[in-house]
Amino acid sequence: MDSIHTTERYKATIIISSCQGIEYLPKCLACLKKQTYQNYEVIIVDAGSTDSSQEYIRINHPQMKLIECGRIGLGEAINIGIQNSSGDIICFDLNTDEYVFENWLEELINKLKQHDFNIIAGTTRLINGTNLIDEAGVGMNFFGVIKKNGHGLPLDKFKYTDSKTDFVGSPAFHRKLLKKIGRIDEGYYIYAEDLDFCYRAGRLGIETHVAFNARSRHHIMGTTGRDLKKREYLLRRAHIRFMIIHSGVFKMICRLIYAGIGLPLAALLRSAFSGRHAWESRQKFIGRVQAVYWNIRHIRDTLKKKSEYYQSAGRA
């Protein structure tokens, strides 16, 4: 195989969606500047930050492209980044609370090259401050339950195989695949936009793989903050929407019973009997109920998106 450096003719675009990220941005961007693969651009789409993030970027990283927007969702921010990109390889959405290793981009492109740039490749995320895996690809079972591959395992204990996974963090892919997969679904305010993108790709025969040596250190809940109720609301809201759009009737009913009834009920019961964890369970219960309510209120828009998706899939 040719040296990875011969592939530097492929320009990469790294898209970051940032909102109130000043706590993490300096280290995140400093890590990007140390990449061994040099042919890349960084596009930061700022969703209305008021914490001096924009000024920090303009002063300290003028070579990076800053696009200032109002309060927009993650899907819309990524699409704006793609529209303003010039790379052959696109990588979204690197989190502001994620610190990539020096060979991260090199290894992502290496993995894409191994598969003739016909796959999506993703990052092996470590829990920041440890040598434990946060995720090395993510799987989803029949009920829509998400399982992070390798979560909590020491890096050297994880048995990696180059097999496909359901989705990955910070998906990287060749621009040519956009013509097949299409834009990021902007209906996801935050969470599940990467799951949706990889799932749609999989329906077209485009596999998603983990680039095991493309690593980052990731703060848990750093991007969404420490508001447990808000995080649970946004996470469940996105996943329920995904289940409605991408499930057949029987599977959708099973998944909605689990996510819309089972999960809130489980949190409610834990809040009553879990003692010192009762407050956390109450926050999760409230967040999960709010997520169900949001999806009920927006069911027409979601079903319209489901219809559009299956019509376009039928034409593909």
C-alpha positions as a Markdown table, in Angstrom:
| # | Residue | x | y | z |
|---|---|---|---|---|
| 1 | Met | 0.0 | 0.0 | 0.0 |
| 2 | Asp | 1.2 | 3.5 | -0.8 |
| 3 | Ser | 2.3 | 5.6 | 2.1 |
| 4 | Ile | -0.5 | 7.7 | 3.7 |
| 5 | His | 1.4 | 10.8 | 2.8 |
| 6 | Thr | 0.8 | 10.1 | -0.9 |
| 7 | Thr | -3.0 | 10.5 | -0.2 |
| 8 | Glu | -2.5 | 14.1 | 1.1 |
| 9 | Arg | -3.8 | 15.2 | -2.3 |
| 10 | Tyr | -7.2 | 14.5 | -0.7 |
| 11 | Lys | -8.2 | 17.7 | 1.2 |
| 12 | Ala | -10.2 | 17.1 | 4.4 |
| 13 | Thr | -12.8 | 19.3 | 5.9 |
| 14 | Ile | -13.4 | 19.0 | 9.6 |
| 15 | Ile | -16.8 | 20.5 | 10.7 |
| 16 | Ile | -17.3 | 21.6 | 14.3 |
| 17 | Ser | -20.7 | 22.8 | 15.7 |
| 18 | Ser | -20.0 | 25.0 | 18.7 |
| 19 | Cys | -22.3 | 26.6 | 21.2 |
| 20 | Gln | -21.0 | 28.0 | 24.5 |
| 21 | Gly | -17.9 | 25.9 | 24.0 |
| 22 | Ile | -15.2 | 28.2 | 25.4 |
| 23 | Glu | -14.4 | 25.8 | 28.2 |
| 24 | Tyr | -13.2 | 23.1 | 25.7 |
| 25 | Leu | -12.5 | 24.9 | 22.5 |
| 26 | Pro | -8.9 | 26.0 | 23.2 |
| 27 | Lys | -7.7 | 22.4 | 23.7 |
| 28 | Cys | -9.9 | 21.0 | 21.0 |
| 29 | Leu | -8.6 | 23.4 | 18.3 |
| 30 | Ala | -5.0 | 23.1 | 19.6 |
| 31 | Cys | -5.1 | 19.3 | 19.0 |
| 32 | Leu | -6.4 | 19.9 | 15.5 |
| 33 | Lys | -3.4 | 22.1 | 14.7 |
| 34 | Lys | -1.0 | 19.2 | 15.5 |
| 35 | Gln | -2.3 | 16.8 | 13.0 |
| 36 | Thr | 0.2 | 14.7 | 11.0 |
| 37 | Tyr | -2.0 | 14.9 | 8.0 |
| 38 | Gln | -1.7 | 18.5 | 6.9 |
| 39 | Asn | -4.1 | 19.0 | 3.9 |
| 40 | Tyr | -7.2 | 20.0 | 5.8 |
| 41 | Glu | -9.5 | 22.9 | 6.7 |
| 42 | Val | -11.5 | 23.5 | 9.9 |
| 43 | Ile | -15.0 | 25.0 | 9.7 |
| 44 | Ile | -16.5 | 26.1 | 13.0 |
| 45 | Val | -20.3 | 26.8 | 12.9 |
| 46 | Asp | -21.1 | 28.8 | 16.0 |
| 47 | Ala | -24.8 | 28.6 | 17.1 |
| 48 | Gly | -25.1 | 31.9 | 18.8 |
| 49 | Ser | -22.5 | 31.6 | 21.6 |
| 50 | Thr | -22.3 | 34.4 | 24.2 |
| 51 | Asp | -19.3 | 33.1 | 26.1 |
| 52 | Ser | -16.5 | 34.8 | 24.0 |
| 53 | Ser | -16.1 | 31.6 | 21.8 |
| 54 | Gln | -16.3 | 33.6 | 18.6 |
| 55 | Glu | -13.8 | 36.2 | 19.7 |
| 56 | Tyr | -11.4 | 33.5 | 20.8 |
| 57 | Ile | -11.5 | 31.8 | 17.4 |
| 58 | Arg | -11.1 | 35.0 | 15.5 |
| 59 | Ile | -8.0 | 36.1 | 17.5 |
| 60 | Asn | -6.3 | 32.7 | 18.1 |
| 61 | His | -7.2 | 30.7 | 15.0 |
| 62 | Pro | -7.8 | 33.1 | 12.1 |
| 63 | Gln | -6.9 | 30.4 | 9.6 |
| 64 | Met | -10.0 | 28.4 | 10.6 |
| 65 | Lys | -13.3 | 29.4 | 9.0 |
| 66 | Leu | -15.8 | 30.7 | 11.5 |
| 67 | Ile | -19.4 | 30.9 | 10.5 |
| 68 | Glu | -21.6 | 32.8 | 13.0 |
| 69 | Cys | -25.2 | 31.8 | 13.2 |
| 70 | Gly | -28.1 | 32.2 | 15.6 |
| 71 | Arg | -29.5 | 29.4 | 17.7 |
| 72 | Ile | -29.7 | 26.6 | 15.2 |
| 73 | Gly | -29.7 | 22.8 | 15.6 |
| 74 | Leu | -26.8 | 20.5 | 15.0 |
| 75 | Gly | -28.1 | 19.1 | 11.8 |
| 76 | Glu | -28.5 | 22.6 | 10.3 |
| 77 | Ala | -25.1 | 23.6 | 11.5 |
| 78 | Ile | -23.5 | 20.6 | 9.8 |
| 79 | Asn | -25.2 | 21.3 | 6.5 |
| 80 | Ile | -24.0 | 24.9 | 6.7 |
| 81 | Gly | -20.5 | 23.6 | 7.2 |
| 82 | Ile | -20.8 | 21.2 | 4.3 |
| 83 | Gln | -22.1 | 23.9 | 2.0 |
| 84 | Asn | -19.1 | 26.1 | 2.8 |
| 85 | Ser | -16.5 | 23.2 | 2.6 |
| 86 | Ser | -14.0 | 22.5 | -0.1 |
| 87 | Gly | -12.6 | 19.2 | 1.1 |
| 88 | Asp | -12.7 | 15.8 | -0.7 |
| 89 | Ile | -13.1 | 14.2 | 2.7 |
| 90 | Ile | -15.8 | 15.5 | 5.1 |
| 91 | Cys | -15.7 | 14.8 | 8.8 |
| 92 | Phe | -18.6 | 15.9 | 11.0 |
| 93 | Asp | -19.4 | 16.6 | 13.9 |
| 94 | Leu | -16.2 | 16.7 | 15.9 |
| 95 | Asn | -17.4 | 17.8 | 19.4 |
| 96 | Thr | -15.9 | 20.8 | 21.1 |
| 97 | Asp | -15.2 | 18.7 | 24.1 |
| 98 | Glu | -13.2 | 16.2 | 22.1 |
| 99 | Tyr | -9.4 | 16.1 | 21.9 |
| 100 | Val | -8.0 | 14.2 | 18.9 |
| 101 | Phe | -4.7 | 12.4 | 18.8 |
| 102 | Glu | -2.0 | 13.8 | 16.4 |
| 103 | Asn | -2.5 | 10.9 | 13.9 |
| 104 | Trp | -6.4 | 11.0 | 14.1 |
| 105 | Leu | -7.1 | 12.5 | 10.7 |
| 106 | Glu | -4.3 | 10.4 | 9.1 |
| 107 | Glu | -5.8 | 7.2 | 10.4 |
| 108 | Leu | -9.3 | 8.1 | 9.4 |
| 109 | Ile | -8.2 | 8.7 | 5.8 |
| 110 | Asn | -6.1 | 5.6 | 5.9 |
| 111 | Lys | -9.3 | 3.6 | 6.8 |
| 112 | Leu | -11.3 | 5.2 | 4.0 |
| 113 | Lys | -8.5 | 4.4 | 1.6 |
| 114 | Gln | -8.4 | 0.8 | 2.6 |
| 115 | His | -12.1 | 0.6 | 1.4 |
| 116 | Asp | -11.6 | 2.7 | -1.7 |
| 117 | Phe | -13.4 | 5.6 | -0.1 |
| 118 | Asn | -16.7 | 3.7 | -0.3 |
| 119 | Ile | -17.4 | 3.6 | 3.5 |
| 120 | Ile | -18.0 | 5.9 | 6.4 |
| 121 | Ala | -15.2 | 5.8 | 9.0 |
| 122 | Gly | -15.4 | 6.9 | 12.7 |
| 123 | Thr | -13.3 | 7.7 | 15.7 |
| 124 | Thr | -12.4 | 5.5 | 18.7 |
| 125 | Arg | -13.3 | 7.7 | 21.6 |
| 126 | Leu | -11.6 | 7.3 | 25.0 |
| 127 | Ile | -13.0 | 8.7 | 28.2 |
| 128 | Asn | -11.0 | 11.8 | 28.9 |
| 129 | Gly | -8.4 | 11.4 | 31.5 |
| 130 | Thr | -8.3 | 7.6 | 31.2 |
| 131 | Asn | -7.3 | 4.8 | 28.9 |
| 132 | Leu | -10.8 | 3.4 | 28.9 |
| 133 | Ile | -12.9 | 3.3 | 25.8 |
| 134 | Asp | -16.0 | 5.5 | 25.6 |
| 135 | Glu | -17.0 | 4.0 | 22.2 |
| 136 | Ala | -15.5 | 2.2 | 19.3 |
| 137 | Gly | -18.5 | 2.3 | 17.1 |
| 138 | Val | -22.1 | 2.1 | 18.4 |
| 139 | Gly | -24.7 | -0.6 | 17.9 |
| 140 | Met | -28.5 | -0.6 | 18.2 |
| 141 | Asn | -30.8 | -3.5 | 18.9 |
| 142 | Phe | -34.3 | -4.4 | 17.9 |
| 143 | Phe | -35.8 | -2.1 | 20.5 |
| 144 | Gly | -33.6 | 0.8 | 19.5 |
| 145 | Val | -31.4 | 0.5 | 22.6 |
| 146 | Ile | -28.0 | 2.0 | 22.0 |
| 147 | Lys | -24.8 | 0.1 | 23.0 |
| 148 | Lys | -21.4 | 1.6 | 22.8 |
| 149 | Asn | -18.9 | -1.0 | 21.6 |
| 150 | Gly | -16.1 | -1.5 | 24.1 |
| 151 | His | -17.5 | 1.0 | 26.6 |
| 152 | Gly | -15.5 | 1.0 | 29.8 |
| 153 | Leu | -12.9 | -1.5 | 28.6 |
| 154 | Pro | -9.2 | -0.7 | 28.7 |
| 155 | Leu | -7.9 | 0.1 | 25.2 |
| 156 | Asp | -5.6 | -2.9 | 25.2 |
| 157 | Lys | -8.3 | -5.3 | 26.2 |
| 158 | Phe | -10.7 | -4.5 | 23.3 |
| 159 | Lys | -10.7 | -7.0 | 20.5 |
| 160 | Tyr | -11.0 | -4.9 | 17.4 |
| 161 | Thr | -12.2 | -6.4 | 14.1 |
| 162 | Asp | -12.7 | -4.3 | 10.9 |
| 163 | Ser | -16.4 | -5.2 | 10.8 |
| 164 | Lys | -19.3 | -2.8 | 10.1 |
| 165 | Thr | -21.1 | -1.0 | 13.0 |
| 166 | Asp | -24.4 | 0.8 | 13.1 |
| 167 | Phe | -22.9 | 4.3 | 13.5 |
| 168 | Val | -19.8 | 6.2 | 14.7 |
| 169 | Gly | -18.9 | 9.4 | 16.3 |
| 170 | Ser | -17.5 | 12.1 | 14.0 |
| 171 | Pro | -18.3 | 10.3 | 10.7 |
| 172 | Ala | -15.7 | 10.8 | 8.0 |
| 173 | Phe | -16.5 | 10.0 | 4.3 |
| 174 | His | -15.6 | 11.0 | 0.7 |
| 175 | Arg | -17.7 | 13.8 | -0.6 |
| 176 | Lys | -18.9 | 11.6 | -3.5 |
| 177 | Leu | -21.1 | 9.7 | -1.0 |
| 178 | Leu | -23.2 | 12.8 | -0.4 |
| 179 | Lys | -24.9 | 12.3 | -3.8 |
| 180 | Lys | -26.2 | 9.0 | -2.6 |
| 181 | Ile | -26.9 | 9.6 | 1.1 |
| 182 | Gly | -28.1 | 13.2 | 0.9 |
| 183 | Arg | -28.0 | 16.0 | 3.4 |
| 184 | Ile | -28.0 | 15.8 | 7.2 |
| 185 | Asp | -31.6 | 15.6 | 8.5 |
| 186 | Glu | -32.1 | 19.0 | 10.1 |
| 187 | Gly | -35.0 | 17.8 | 12.2 |
| 188 | Tyr | -32.5 | 16.5 | 14.8 |
| 189 | Tyr | -31.8 | 19.5 | 17.0 |
| 190 | Ile | -29.0 | 17.6 | 18.7 |
| 191 | Tyr | -28.2 | 13.8 | 18.9 |
| 192 | Ala | -29.0 | 11.1 | 16.4 |
| 193 | Glu | -28.0 | 13.1 | 13.3 |
| 194 | Asp | -24.9 | 10.8 | 13.0 |
| 195 | Leu | -27.1 | 7.7 | 13.6 |
| 196 | Asp | -29.6 | 8.8 | 10.9 |
| 197 | Phe | -26.8 | 9.6 | 8.4 |
| 198 | Cys | -25.1 | 6.2 | 8.9 |
| 199 | Tyr | -28.4 | 4.3 | 8.9 |
| 200 | Arg | -29.4 | 5.9 | 5.6 |
| 201 | Ala | -26.0 | 5.1 | 4.2 |
| 202 | Gly | -26.4 | 1.5 | 5.3 |
| 203 | Arg | -29.7 | 1.1 | 3.5 |
| 204 | Leu | -27.8 | 2.0 | 0.3 |
| 205 | Gly | -25.1 | -0.6 | 0.9 |
| 206 | Ile | -22.5 | 1.9 | 2.3 |
| 207 | Glu | -21.0 | 0.4 | 5.4 |
| 208 | Thr | -19.8 | 2.2 | 8.5 |
| 209 | His | -16.5 | 1.1 | 10.1 |
| 210 | Val | -14.4 | 2.2 | 13.1 |
| 211 | Ala | -10.9 | 3.5 | 12.4 |
| 212 | Phe | -9.5 | 1.9 | 15.6 |
| 213 | Asn | -6.2 | 3.9 | 15.5 |
| 214 | Ala | -8.1 | 7.2 | 14.9 |
| 215 | Arg | -8.5 | 8.2 | 18.5 |
| 216 | Ser | -9.8 | 11.0 | 20.7 |
| 217 | Arg | -10.3 | 11.8 | 24.3 |
| 218 | His | -13.9 | 12.7 | 25.0 |
| 219 | His | -15.6 | 14.5 | 27.9 |
| 220 | Ile | -18.8 | 12.7 | 28.9 |
| 221 | Met | -21.7 | 15.2 | 28.6 |
| 222 | Gly | -19.3 | 18.0 | 28.0 |
| 223 | Thr | -21.2 | 19.4 | 25.0 |
| 224 | Thr | -24.7 | 19.4 | 26.5 |
| 225 | Gly | -23.6 | 20.4 | 29.9 |
| 226 | Arg | -24.5 | 18.8 | 33.3 |
| 227 | Asp | -28.2 | 19.4 | 33.2 |
| 228 | Leu | -29.4 | 15.8 | 33.4 |
| 229 | Lys | -33.1 | 16.5 | 32.6 |
| 230 | Lys | -32.2 | 18.6 | 29.5 |
| 231 | Arg | -29.7 | 16.0 | 28.3 |
| 232 | Glu | -32.2 | 13.1 | 28.7 |
| 233 | Tyr | -34.9 | 15.2 | 27.0 |
| 234 | Leu | -32.8 | 16.0 | 24.0 |
| 235 | Leu | -31.4 | 12.5 | 23.7 |
| 236 | Arg | -34.7 | 10.7 | 23.9 |
| 237 | Arg | -36.5 | 13.2 | 21.7 |
| 238 | Ala | -34.0 | 12.5 | 18.9 |
| 239 | His | -34.1 | 8.8 | 19.3 |
| 240 | Ile | -37.9 | 8.5 | 19.3 |
| 241 | Arg | -38.0 | 10.6 | 16.2 |
| 242 | Phe | -35.4 | 8.3 | 14.6 |
| 243 | Met | -37.4 | 5.2 | 15.5 |
| 244 | Ile | -40.6 | 6.7 | 14.0 |
| 245 | Ile | -38.9 | 7.6 | 10.7 |
| 246 | His | -36.8 | 4.5 | 10.2 |
| 247 | Ser | -38.9 | 1.6 | 11.6 |
| 248 | Gly | -41.6 | -0.5 | 10.0 |
| 249 | Val | -44.9 | -0.7 | 11.7 |
| 250 | Phe | -44.3 | -3.7 | 14.0 |
| 251 | Lys | -40.8 | -2.6 | 15.0 |
| 252 | Met | -41.9 | 1.0 | 15.5 |
| 253 | Ile | -44.7 | -0.1 | 17.9 |
| 254 | Cys | -42.3 | -2.2 | 19.9 |
| 255 | Arg | -39.7 | 0.5 | 20.0 |
| 256 | Leu | -42.2 | 3.2 | 21.0 |
| 257 | Ile | -43.6 | 1.1 | 23.8 |
| 258 | Tyr | -40.1 | 0.6 | 25.1 |
| 259 | Ala | -39.0 | 4.3 | 24.7 |
| 260 | Gly | -42.3 | 6.0 | 25.3 |
| 261 | Ile | -43.7 | 4.0 | 28.1 |
| 262 | Gly | -41.0 | 1.6 | 29.4 |
| 263 | Leu | -38.2 | 4.1 | 29.9 |
| 264 | Pro | -40.2 | 6.8 | 31.7 |
| 265 | Leu | -41.8 | 4.1 | 33.9 |
| 266 | Ala | -38.4 | 2.7 | 34.8 |
| 267 | Ala | -37.1 | 6.1 | 35.8 |
| 268 | Leu | -40.3 | 6.8 | 37.8 |
| 269 | Leu | -39.9 | 3.5 | 39.7 |
| 270 | Arg | -36.2 | 4.1 | 40.4 |
| 271 | Ser | -37.0 | 7.6 | 41.7 |
| 272 | Ala | -39.3 | 6.0 | 44.3 |
| 273 | Phe | -37.0 | 3.2 | 45.4 |
| 274 | Ser | -33.4 | 4.1 | 44.6 |
| 275 | Gly | -32.6 | 6.1 | 47.7 |
| 276 | Arg | -29.7 | 8.5 | 47.1 |
| 277 | His | -30.2 | 8.3 | 43.3 |
| 278 | Ala | -33.8 | 9.3 | 43.5 |
| 279 | Trp | -33.2 | 12.9 | 42.3 |
| 280 | Glu | -31.3 | 11.7 | 39.3 |
| 281 | Ser | -34.1 | 9.3 | 38.4 |
| 282 | Arg | -36.7 | 12.0 | 38.8 |
| 283 | Gln | -34.7 | 14.3 | 36.4 |
| 284 | Lys | -34.6 | 11.4 | 33.8 |
| 285 | Phe | -38.3 | 10.8 | 34.2 |
| 286 | Ile | -39.2 | 14.4 | 33.6 |
| 287 | Gly | -36.8 | 14.6 | 30.6 |
| 288 | Arg | -38.2 | 11.4 | 29.1 |
| 289 | Val | -41.8 | 12.5 | 29.5 |
| 290 | Gln | -41.0 | 15.8 | 27.8 |
| 291 | Ala | -39.3 | 13.9 | 24.9 |
| 292 | Val | -42.5 | 11.9 | 24.4 |
| 293 | Tyr | -44.6 | 15.0 | 24.5 |
| 294 | Trp | -42.4 | 16.8 | 22.0 |
| 295 | Asn | -42.7 | 13.8 | 19.6 |
| 296 | Ile | -46.5 | 13.8 | 20.0 |
| 297 | Arg | -46.7 | 17.5 | 19.2 |
| 298 | His | -44.4 | 17.1 | 16.1 |
| 299 | Ile | -45.8 | 13.8 | 14.8 |
| 300 | Arg | -47.1 | 15.3 | 11.6 |
| 301 | Asp | -43.7 | 16.7 | 10.6 |
| 302 | Thr | -42.0 | 13.4 | 11.6 |
| 303 | Leu | -44.5 | 11.3 | 9.5 |
| 304 | Lys | -44.0 | 13.7 | 6.6 |
| 305 | Lys | -40.2 | 13.1 | 6.8 |
| 306 | Lys | -40.8 | 9.4 | 7.1 |
| 307 | Ser | -42.9 | 9.5 | 3.9 |
| 308 | Glu | -40.3 | 11.6 | 2.1 |
| 309 | Tyr | -37.5 | 9.3 | 3.1 |
| 310 | Tyr | -39.2 | 6.1 | 1.8 |
| 311 | Gln | -40.2 | 7.8 | -1.4 |
| 312 | Ser | -36.6 | 8.9 | -2.0 |
| 313 | Ala | -35.4 | 5.4 | -1.0 |
| 314 | Gly | -37.8 | 3.9 | -3.5 |
| 315 | Arg | -36.3 | 6.0 | -6.3 |
| 316 | Ala | -32.7 | 5.2 | -5.4 |
